[in-house]
Amino acid sequence: MVPDNLKTAVTKREKDDVHINKSYLDMAEHYGTAILPARVGAPRDKAMVENTVGNVTTFILAALRNERFFSLYELNELIQERLRSLNSKVFQKREGSRATVYAEEREYLSPLPSSPYELAEWRIATVQLSYHIHVDNQYYSVPYEYIKRRVDVRLTQRTVEVFFDGTRIASHVRRYGSSGQYCTTLEHMPPKHQEALQWNGERFRRWAAQVGPHTTAVIEMQLTGRKVEQQAYRTCMSILQLAKKHTPQRLEAACSLALSYSLRPNYKAIQSILASGRDKITVEPRRTSNPPSPTGYTRGAEYFGRGRK
């Protein structure tokens, strides 16, 4: 395609390089064609196009200028009829017509795409530390390797495509409705984040059972004490990770001691017990000089001074 250097098509023209509008270039690539703008001050680069525009204007528009139409259908029908006549008109300086030339070249043409071109809007975004970009109050993931990179975003009515240096790195269905929605692809997440998604309540329970019954009780209270079980996953992970810093035996002892203080001990309480070493202290039972009386509480003979010398 050889267009003029109109600003909507050619954003910038240098001596050896031409910058095409992204949407215009995208449309050309969709239909499998190339855009080669005419040189500045060289009208002969598209002389054939200019002549064709003049012929169409004369043969169709000028011929219909005095007609009156009462529907768009009537107008289109007459335009199609005049267009067929124009294409069948024999050339003056060569053999054939536009229709015969098209019939000869038709087999060399590529088929049209399965779907028509959809106008897109291009934007620039920066990949956040959460490996998401923020577009129209919604969040879309990209591979975590592109964190802090500037990317090009192509928006259509149904899709969001993300490009880096001309290569598409992510594609999502466009979200609408309430703001702050996240559209995340598992493969875009760092390995540790992918592993975290594989955790569930049963896996935490099995892990706690390997430590001991008191640890299992603490984890069970955490999982059942929230409206949504997933809200307790981070706390459960933090508690069970204490077995690596200390030992499973100490964690079990700390959970046992914490349960004696509270019906639902939290992470800070268990961590405090381990940090202070209170889980290592063995509390011995108190000794009394006189065993309790089977008939009730009595002060004994020593209280009244009997047996004194």
Secondary structure, DSSP 8 states (H G I E B T S, - for coil): ------TTTEEEE-SS-EEE-HHHHHHHHHTT-------TT-GGGGHHHHHHHHHHIIIIITTTTT---SSHHHHHHHHHHHHHHHHHSB-SSSSSBHHHHHHHHGGGS----SS-----EEEEEE--TTSEEEETTEEEE--GGGTT-EEEEEE-SSEEEEEETTEEEEEEE---SSTT-EE--GGGS-HHHHHHHT--HHHHHHHHHHH-HHHHHHHHHHHHTSSSGGGGHHHHHHHHHHHHHS-HHHHHHHHHHHHHH-SS--HHHHHHHHHHTGGG--------SS---TTS----GGGGTTT--
